[in-house]
Amino acid sequence: GAAELRVRVFERGGNVPLEGVSVCLGTQARLDQFGASRTDDEGYAVFSELPQAQIIVTASRDGYKSEQESLVTSNLNRLLVLSLSAGGGGVDCRIDSASVELSAAGLAVRRFTINKGQKVTDSRTVSLHNSVTGTATQYRASERRDMQGAEWQYYSAAPEFTLSEGTGLKRVYLQVRRHSTVNGATLETVSPVVQDSITLR
C-alpha cells in the first residue's frame, strides 16, 4: 500500500509546535507537485498516497525562515521533523485559494497511443505514450476496462507496460489521477478511462 508521510514543524530551539505552516511536497521544478497542506495546532501536516520518488519538502510561514528537506519516499510510513527559525527568507511554499481551485479543475488524457501508434509488436513490453490536460501525479494501466488489480504508479508520459501472454489483439486501458492535499483535506481528481489497441504477434 501507499505510505503516509507526516511532517511536524517546531519553532527552532524549542519544543513549541508551529500551526499554520505551509508544507509543500514536490520537485525543484514544482514545489507543490505532490500536495500542499498547512500544519494543525500540533504542528502536523499529513500526506498520503505519495508516489515513490525523490521529493522535496518545503515548510514556510510568515515571520520565519523557510526550510527545505529532500527525501526519498518509500512504502514505509515516515515522520519528518522540521524546525523554523524566526526571521524571513528562503524558498516560499505558498498555498493560496487559486491553487485550491486549480486542483479541482479538469483532468483528462488528451492523447494515448501504444508504441506511438504502432499497429503490431513482437515484444510484450510496450510504451504507453500519453499527454494529459491538467496535472497528473499518478497513472494506472490494465487490459481490463474496470482496472481491477491495476496499481496506481508515479505518472510518466511514456510508461512501460507488459502485455498479457498469447498473440492477438491487445486492448490497453489508461487512467490518470491527481492527488493533492489542501488544508488537510485530500482531493482526488480522476480522469476518464481511455483505450488503445495493438496486435502482439
ABEGO torsion letter per residue (X at the ends): XBBBBBBBBBBBGBABBBBGBBBBBBBAABAAAAEBBBBBAAGBBBBBGBBBBBBBBBBBBBGBBBBBBBBBBBABBBBBBBBBBBEBEEBBBBBBAAAAAAAABBBBBABBBBGGGBABBABABBBBBBBBBEBBABBBBBABAAGBGBBBBBBBABBBBBBBBEBEBBBBBBBBBBBBBBGGBBBBBBBBBBBBBBBBX
